[in-house]
Amino acid sequence: MYAIIETGGKQYRVSEGDVLKIEKLDQEQGETTFEKVLMVSDGEKTTFGTPYVESARVTAEILGVEKAKKILVFKKKPRKNHRKLRGHRQWYTKIKIKEISLN
């Protein structure tokens, strides 16, 4: 069984037991529920939402908030001796999918 959920402006394909890195959530460690479920499939029957499936929920456990690897941003203008080097580390939330329910 798998589902497609929407969180942080992105869509993720999830199934039970998956561990994902998603955009940072403003919640502490513990359980959370995603109600923006776009599609649920159990192998035989597939349910699509318009835009969301009304009775579907995905329950996940928040494992923690971490930072991604550093990305270097380098800007240069030719013949002007202008160089900028900036680094960025994006925050993300690590979750583990516990249950996909379709009532």
Backbone as CSV, one residue per row, in Angstrom:
resi,resn,N_x,N_y,N_z,CA_x,CA_y,CA_z,C_x,C_y,C_z
1,MET,0.848,-1.172,0.000,0.000,0.000,0.000,0.892,1.232,0.000
2,TYR,0.547,2.206,-0.823,1.303,3.453,-0.847,0.356,4.621,-1.055
3,ALA,0.871,5.826,-0.780,0.077,7.043,-0.922,0.981,8.153,-1.418
4,ILE,0.361,9.195,-1.945,1.082,10.401,-2.335,0.553,11.524,-1.449
5,ILE,1.466,12.142,-0.669,1.073,13.206,0.236,1.712,14.517,-0.208
6,GLU,1.148,15.612,0.269,1.682,16.936,-0.028,2.043,17.611,1.285
7,THR,3.284,18.071,1.379,3.737,18.820,2.548,4.891,19.723,2.138
8,GLY,4.892,20.928,2.641,5.967,21.871,2.334,6.022,22.272,0.878
9,GLY,4.885,22.208,0.168,4.850,22.579,-1.238,5.381,21.516,-2.174
10,LYS,5.682,20.335,-1.643,6.199,19.244,-2.465,5.327,18.013,-2.270
11,GLN,5.437,17.078,-3.191,4.669,15.843,-3.131,5.637,14.668,-2.949
12,TYR,5.229,13.723,-2.093,6.075,12.579,-1.778,5.270,11.294,-1.923
13,ARG,5.890,10.261,-2.485,5.290,8.922,-2.554,5.780,8.161,-1.337
14,VAL,4.848,7.736,-0.479,5.217,7.101,0.775,4.535,5.749,0.904
15,SER,5.177,4.832,1.605,4.572,3.570,2.015,4.994,3.317,3.459
16,GLU,4.343,2.386,4.118,4.594,2.142,5.531,6.036,1.688,5.748
17,GLY,6.686,2.293,6.734,8.069,1.963,7.053,9.096,2.856,6.386
18,ASP,8.689,3.721,5.452,9.632,4.611,4.767,10.168,5.678,5.723
19,VAL,11.424,6.063,5.523,12.033,7.169,6.247,12.320,8.252,5.221
20,LEU,11.777,9.473,5.451,11.882,10.567,4.488,12.506,11.801,5.118
21,LYS,13.098,12.630,4.273,13.553,13.956,4.660,12.621,14.944,3.960
22,ILE,11.834,15.677,4.748,10.886,16.634,4.177,11.234,18.034,4.666
23,GLU,10.562,19.047,4.122,10.768,20.413,4.573,10.481,20.510,6.068
24,LYS,11.161,21.415,6.745,11.085,21.504,8.202,9.661,21.768,8.679
25,LEU,9.219,20.959,9.658,7.925,21.134,10.297,8.129,21.838,11.631
26,ASP,7.137,22.605,12.069,7.222,23.328,13.339,6.656,22.491,14.483
27,GLN,7.034,21.217,14.541,6.555,20.331,15.589,7.736,19.650,16.249
28,GLU,7.532,19.256,17.494,8.566,18.535,18.236,8.518,17.053,17.854
29,GLN,9.443,16.282,18.412,9.450,14.849,18.154,8.165,14.228,18.673
30,GLY,7.687,13.229,17.970,6.437,12.578,18.328,5.690,12.185,17.071
31,GLU,4.369,12.083,17.191,3.553,11.671,16.056,2.919,12.867,15.377
32,THR,2.738,12.747,14.072,2.053,13.771,13.294,1.180,13.081,12.251
33,THR,0.197,13.821,11.747,-0.730,13.283,10.760,-0.740,14.189,9.540
34,PHE,-0.664,13.578,8.367,-0.766,14.316,7.110,-2.150,14.051,6.528
35,GLU,-2.918,15.111,6.333,-4.278,14.960,5.814,-4.386,15.376,4.353
36,LYS,-3.333,15.965,3.803,-3.325,16.324,2.381,-2.822,15.125,1.584
37,VAL,-3.701,14.158,1.399,-3.367,12.927,0.684,-3.971,13.031,-0.713
38,LEU,-3.126,12.966,-1.733,-3.575,13.125,-3.119,-4.041,11.814,-3.739
39,MET,-3.432,10.688,-3.319,-3.770,9.398,-3.910,-3.421,8.285,-2.928
40,VAL,-4.246,7.235,-2.929,-3.989,6.052,-2.115,-4.178,4.835,-2.998
41,SER,-3.233,3.893,-2.939,-3.330,2.672,-3.719,-2.947,1.490,-2.845
42,ASP,-3.752,0.420,-2.919,-3.430,-0.788,-2.165,-3.033,-1.938,-3.080
43,GLY,-2.735,-1.652,-4.320,-2.334,-2.687,-5.274,-3.465,-3.078,-6.203
44,GLU,-4.663,-3.191,-5.672,-5.831,-3.546,-6.483,-6.693,-2.335,-6.791
45,LYS,-6.918,-1.506,-5.774,-7.802,-0.355,-5.915,-7.007,0.921,-5.700
46,THR,-7.193,1.889,-6.588,-6.521,3.178,-6.481,-7.579,4.263,-6.329
47,THR,-7.394,5.141,-5.345,-8.328,6.227,-5.083,-7.611,7.546,-5.304
48,PHE,-8.162,8.377,-6.169,-7.617,9.699,-6.458,-8.495,10.754,-5.810
49,GLY,-7.887,11.841,-5.366,-8.631,12.927,-4.750,-8.860,14.069,-5.712
50,THR,-9.785,14.954,-5.333,-10.065,16.139,-6.155,-10.053,17.389,-5.286
51,PRO,-9.009,17.968,-4.854,-7.619,17.549,-5.030,-7.145,16.545,-3.987
52,TYR,-7.851,16.424,-2.840,-7.402,15.517,-1.786,-8.435,14.420,-1.560
53,VAL,-7.968,13.273,-1.100,-8.853,12.177,-0.720,-9.395,12.523,0.665
54,GLU,-10.719,12.622,0.781,-11.349,13.126,2.001,-11.065,12.264,3.226
55,SER,-11.155,10.963,3.118,-11.089,10.095,4.296,-9.709,9.491,4.541
56,ALA,-8.717,9.906,3.805,-7.390,9.298,3.931,-6.509,10.093,4.888
57,ARG,-5.686,9.355,5.641,-4.729,9.963,6.553,-3.438,9.148,6.539
58,VAL,-2.338,9.853,6.688,-1.033,9.198,6.801,-0.443,9.614,8.144
59,THR,-0.138,8.624,8.977,0.424,8.882,10.298,1.923,8.618,10.241
60,ALA,2.681,9.559,10.797,4.142,9.446,10.769,4.712,9.813,12.131
61,GLU,5.931,9.346,12.366,6.656,9.675,13.588,7.805,10.598,13.221
62,ILE,7.915,11.721,13.922,9.006,12.662,13.674,10.238,12.167,14.409
63,LEU,11.300,11.901,13.655,12.541,11.387,14.237,13.475,12.505,14.679
64,GLY,13.368,13.674,14.058,14.225,14.786,14.455,14.338,15.831,13.371
65,VAL,14.962,16.946,13.730,15.203,18.051,12.802,16.710,18.153,12.621
66,GLU,17.157,18.153,11.372,18.581,18.172,11.077,18.858,19.159,9.954
67,LYS,20.139,19.325,9.646,20.548,20.176,8.534,21.113,19.312,7.412
68,ALA,20.865,19.715,6.178,21.384,19.001,5.011,22.859,19.362,4.808
69,LYS,23.471,18.743,3.814,24.856,19.044,3.481,24.959,20.481,2.968
70,LYS,26.136,21.056,3.121,26.343,22.439,2.709,26.390,22.554,1.187
71,ILE,25.700,23.568,0.680,25.714,23.889,-0.742,26.468,25.202,-0.891
72,LEU,27.470,25.223,-1.772,28.241,26.437,-2.005,27.652,27.199,-3.190
73,VAL,27.469,28.501,-3.001,26.952,29.377,-4.049,28.079,30.335,-4.404
74,PHE,28.561,30.247,-5.642,29.683,31.079,-6.079,29.229,31.977,-7.214
75,LYS,29.429,33.291,-7.045,29.070,34.255,-8.081,30.334,34.984,-8.522
76,LYS,30.451,35.174,-9.838,31.635,35.832,-10.378,31.240,36.668,-11.573
77,LYS,31.807,37.871,-11.661,31.598,38.712,-12.835,32.937,38.811,-13.564
78,PRO,32.935,38.458,-14.831,34.211,38.451,-15.558,34.802,39.861,-15.702
79,ARG,36.102,39.917,-15.628,36.894,41.133,-15.835,36.583,42.247,-14.829
80,LYS,35.919,41.975,-13.747,35.594,43.011,-12.757,36.221,42.715,-11.387
81,ASN,36.909,41.584,-11.268,37.490,41.144,-10.004,36.426,41.082,-8.902
82,HIS,35.246,40.608,-9.271,34.123,40.488,-8.336,33.813,39.019,-8.120
83,ARG,33.986,38.566,-6.876,33.703,37.174,-6.540,32.987,37.128,-5.197
84,LYS,31.987,36.254,-5.112,31.270,36.030,-3.851,31.140,34.533,-3.635
85,LEU,31.408,34.090,-2.435,31.245,32.683,-2.083,30.377,32.624,-0.835
86,ARG,29.243,31.992,-0.960,28.315,31.848,0.153,27.983,30.372,0.335
87,GLY,27.741,29.981,1.559,27.325,28.623,1.850,25.912,28.620,2.412
88,HIS,25.197,27.513,2.232,23.829,27.397,2.744,23.580,25.959,3.184
89,ARG,22.970,25.806,4.355,22.552,24.490,4.847,21.069,24.566,5.147
90,GLN,20.289,23.744,4.458,18.837,23.758,4.590,18.395,22.860,5.740
91,TRP,17.469,23.343,6.563,16.875,22.534,7.619,15.870,21.562,7.017
92,TYR,15.779,20.366,7.574,14.766,19.402,7.152,14.319,18.584,8.359
93,THR,13.160,17.956,8.228,12.614,17.090,9.269,12.665,15.660,8.763
94,LYS,13.160,14.770,9.593,13.244,13.356,9.240,12.040,12.651,9.859
95,ILE,11.245,11.959,9.009,10.045,11.283,9.498,10.057,9.815,9.083
96,LYS,9.316,9.005,9.834,9.126,7.600,9.499,7.635,7.355,9.397
97,ILE,7.180,6.803,8.254,5.771,6.569,8.014,5.328,5.334,8.811
98,LYS,4.288,5.512,9.637,3.798,4.405,10.465,2.585,3.731,9.860
99,GLU,1.628,4.539,9.363,0.357,3.939,8.927,-0.277,4.789,7.837
100,ILE,-0.880,4.099,6.866,-1.689,4.749,5.826,-3.101,4.198,5.994
101,SER,-4.047,5.094,6.292,-5.416,4.621,6.536,-6.379,5.285,5.556
102,LEU,-7.303,4.506,5.069,-8.347,4.970,4.174,-9.677,4.510,4.777
103,ASN,-10.365,5.449,5.437,-11.616,5.091,6.138,-12.774,4.910,5.197
